């Protein structure tokens, strides 16, 4: 499996390019509109063919490049149904075949109601459900801390401990983790009851995402809206 982790410094967003090294078929997870040329150049340099563009959820902090990338490459957009323009709406237990790779869809709502994670081999791409030593907020877009607690503890933490965790964002310089590490060291979850987790999440006191009023409507249109 070929894997590249890419970063947008404006929004602290990770984008992931994952490809089958035999067939050169590839997927791109959570692309950022302003980084589309970078991503297309890398795909060309590596001799890959983009077949799917996956968004883990309708983002509030950046505008996706999914629609424009699909228009340029012919790849299909994939998501949980929060964007009405998505070519392929998937749900928990669905799979995508990308050459010899099998992409398993995991429903992990709570940050938003359409949040998904994607498991490929020993890696899981968790979007905003689970971060390195943190997790996504739950105070907008039908987020719910109780639902997120279940998504993390019952779905993600049910994966093998050595599963590599690749988050949708990082704000402190981390690039990846493992399920075992997060079970042991994540300060919002390790040893915390559901009630304690809900109390933490309900009292974060975070400001709204800077680009929420532009990003959400644009992302519901797969990034094709002018926004």
C-alpha positions as CSV (number, residue, x, y, z in Angstrom):
1,X,0.0,0.0,0.0
2,X,1.3,3.4,-1.0
3,X,0.4,6.1,1.6
4,X,1.1,9.8,1.6
5,X,0.1,12.2,4.3
6,X,-0.4,15.8,3.2
7,X,-1.0,18.9,5.3
8,X,-2.8,22.2,4.9
9,X,-1.2,24.8,7.2
10,X,-4.2,27.2,7.0
11,X,-6.7,24.7,8.5
12,X,-4.5,22.1,10.1
13,X,-6.1,19.5,7.8
14,X,-4.6,16.2,6.8
15,X,-5.3,14.8,3.3
16,X,-4.4,11.2,2.6
17,X,-3.4,9.6,-0.7
18,X,-3.7,5.9,-0.6
19,X,-3.0,3.6,-3.6
20,X,-2.5,0.0,-4.7
21,X,1.1,-0.2,-5.8
22,X,0.3,-3.0,-8.3
23,X,-2.6,-1.4,-10.2
24,X,-1.8,2.2,-9.4
25,X,-5.5,2.8,-8.5
26,X,-5.7,5.5,-5.8
27,X,-8.1,7.2,-3.3
28,X,-7.8,10.6,-1.8
29,X,-9.3,11.3,1.6
30,X,-10.4,14.7,2.8
31,X,-8.9,16.9,0.0
32,X,-8.7,20.7,0.6
33,X,-9.8,23.0,-2.2
34,X,-6.7,25.3,-2.0
35,X,-4.4,22.2,-2.2
36,X,-5.9,20.7,-5.3
37,X,-3.0,21.5,-7.7
38,X,-0.5,20.0,-5.2
39,X,-2.6,16.8,-4.9
40,X,-3.0,16.4,-8.7
41,X,0.7,17.0,-9.3
42,X,1.6,14.3,-6.8
43,X,-0.9,11.8,-8.3
44,X,0.7,12.5,-11.7
45,X,4.2,12.2,-10.4
46,X,3.5,8.8,-8.8
47,X,1.8,7.5,-11.9
48,X,-1.5,6.9,-10.1
49,X,-5.1,6.9,-11.3
50,X,-7.6,8.4,-8.9
51,X,-10.7,6.3,-8.7
52,X,-12.4,7.5,-5.5
53,X,-12.4,10.8,-3.5
54,X,-13.6,10.2,0.1
55,X,-14.8,12.9,2.5
56,X,-15.1,11.7,6.1
57,X,-17.9,14.2,6.7
58,X,-19.3,17.6,5.7
59,X,-16.4,19.8,7.0
60,X,-16.9,23.1,8.7
61,X,-13.3,24.4,8.7
62,X,-12.3,24.0,5.0
63,X,-13.9,23.6,1.6
64,X,-13.4,20.2,0.0
65,X,-11.8,19.7,-3.4
66,X,-13.9,16.5,-4.0
67,X,-16.2,17.9,-6.7
68,X,-13.6,19.8,-8.7
69,X,-11.2,16.8,-8.5
70,X,-13.9,14.5,-9.7
71,X,-14.6,16.8,-12.6
72,X,-11.0,16.8,-13.6
73,X,-10.2,13.1,-13.1
74,X,-13.4,11.2,-13.5
75,X,-13.1,9.7,-10.0
76,X,-16.3,9.1,-8.0
77,X,-17.0,11.1,-4.8
78,X,-17.8,9.1,-1.7
79,X,-19.4,10.1,1.6
80,X,-22.0,9.5,4.2
81,X,-24.8,11.4,2.6
82,X,-24.4,14.8,4.1
83,X,-23.6,16.2,0.7
84,X,-26.5,15.7,-1.8
85,X,-24.0,15.7,-4.7
86,X,-22.1,12.7,-3.6
87,X,-21.7,10.0,-6.3
88,X,-21.6,7.1,-3.9
89,X,-23.3,7.2,-0.5
90,X,-21.8,4.6,1.8
91,X,-22.7,3.3,5.3
92,X,-21.2,1.1,8.0
93,X,-19.9,-2.2,6.7
94,X,-19.7,-1.2,3.0
95,X,-16.4,-1.7,1.2
96,X,-14.6,-0.2,-1.8
97,X,-12.2,-2.2,-3.9
98,X,-9.1,-0.2,-5.0
99,X,-6.9,-2.6,-6.9
100,X,-5.8,-5.1,-4.3
101,X,-6.8,-2.8,-1.4
102,X,-10.1,-3.1,0.5
103,X,-11.5,0.1,2.0
104,X,-13.8,-0.7,4.9
105,X,-16.4,2.0,5.8
106,X,-17.0,2.6,9.5
107,X,-19.8,4.8,10.7
108,X,-18.4,7.0,13.4
109,X,-20.9,9.8,14.0
110,X,-20.8,12.2,16.9
111,X,-18.6,15.0,15.6
112,X,-21.3,15.3,12.9
113,X,-24.1,13.0,12.1
114,X,-22.6,11.9,8.8
115,X,-19.1,11.2,10.1
116,X,-17.3,8.1,8.7
117,X,-13.9,6.5,9.2
118,X,-12.1,4.4,6.6
119,X,-10.0,1.3,7.4
120,X,-7.4,0.1,4.9
121,X,-5.3,-2.8,6.1
122,X,-3.7,-1.9,9.4
123,X,-4.6,1.8,9.0
124,X,-7.7,3.7,9.9
125,X,-8.4,7.2,8.7
126,X,-10.6,8.7,11.4
127,X,-11.5,12.1,10.1
128,X,-12.7,14.3,13.1
129,X,-13.9,11.4,15.2
130,X,-10.6,10.6,16.8
131,X,-7.5,12.7,16.9
132,X,-4.0,12.0,18.4
133,X,-4.8,12.6,22.1
134,X,-8.1,14.3,21.4
135,X,-11.3,14.1,19.3
136,X,-13.5,16.3,17.2
137,X,-15.9,18.8,18.9
138,X,-19.6,18.0,19.1
139,X,-21.3,21.4,19.3
140,X,-22.6,21.9,15.8
141,X,-23.9,20.0,12.7
142,X,-26.0,17.6,14.8
143,X,-22.9,16.6,16.8
144,X,-23.5,14.7,20.0
145,X,-21.0,13.7,22.6
146,X,-22.8,10.6,23.7
147,X,-22.9,9.3,20.1
148,X,-19.2,10.2,19.6
149,X,-18.3,8.3,22.8
150,X,-20.0,5.2,21.4
151,X,-18.3,5.6,18.0
152,X,-14.9,5.8,19.5
153,X,-15.2,3.2,22.2
154,X,-17.4,0.6,20.4
155,X,-16.2,1.0,16.8
156,X,-12.7,2.5,16.7
157,X,-11.4,1.0,20.0
158,X,-12.7,-2.4,18.9
159,X,-10.0,-2.4,16.2
160,X,-6.7,-4.2,17.0
161,X,-4.4,-2.1,19.2
162,X,-1.7,-1.9,16.6
163,X,-4.0,-0.3,14.1
164,X,-2.4,2.9,12.9
165,X,-4.6,6.0,13.4
166,X,-4.4,8.8,10.9
167,X,-6.5,11.8,12.0
168,X,-8.3,14.5,10.0
169,X,-6.5,17.3,11.8
170,X,-3.7,17.9,14.2
171,X,-2.9,21.1,16.1
172,X,0.1,20.0,18.1
173,X,2.6,18.5,15.7
174,X,1.4,14.8,15.8
175,X,1.2,12.9,12.6
176,X,-0.3,9.5,13.7
177,X,-1.0,7.2,16.6
178,X,-2.3,3.8,17.2
179,X,-5.5,2.5,18.7
180,X,-3.7,1.1,21.7
181,X,-2.0,4.4,22.4
182,X,-5.3,6.3,22.3
183,X,-7.0,3.8,24.6
184,X,-4.2,4.4,27.1
185,X,-3.3,8.0,26.7
186,X,-6.1,10.0,25.1
187,X,-7.0,12.5,27.9
188,X,-10.7,12.7,26.9
189,X,-11.2,9.0,26.8
190,X,-8.7,7.0,28.8
191,X,-10.4,5.8,31.9
192,X,-13.3,8.1,31.3
193,X,-16.9,7.2,31.7
194,X,-19.6,8.3,29.2
195,X,-20.7,10.9,31.7
196,X,-17.2,12.3,32.2
197,X,-16.6,12.4,28.4
198,X,-19.9,14.3,27.9
199,X,-19.0,16.8,30.6
200,X,-15.6,17.4,29.0
201,X,-17.1,17.9,25.5
202,X,-19.9,20.2,26.8
203,X,-17.4,22.5,28.4
204,X,-14.7,23.0,25.8
205,X,-15.8,26.6,25.2
206,X,-14.4,26.7,21.6
207,X,-15.0,29.5,19.2
208,X,-16.9,28.6,16.0
209,X,-14.7,27.4,13.1
210,X,-13.4,30.4,11.2
211,X,-14.8,29.3,7.8
212,X,-18.0,27.5,8.9
213,X,-20.4,29.8,7.1
214,X,-18.5,29.4,3.8
215,X,-17.4,25.8,4.2
216,X,-20.6,24.0,5.2
217,X,-22.8,25.1,2.2
218,X,-19.9,24.7,-0.2
219,X,-19.2,21.2,1.1
220,X,-22.8,20.2,0.8
221,X,-22.2,20.9,-2.9
222,X,-19.0,18.8,-2.9
223,X,-16.9,22.0,-3.1
224,X,-18.3,23.1,-6.5
225,X,-20.1,26.1,-5.0
226,X,-18.3,29.4,-5.3
227,X,-18.6,29.8,-1.5
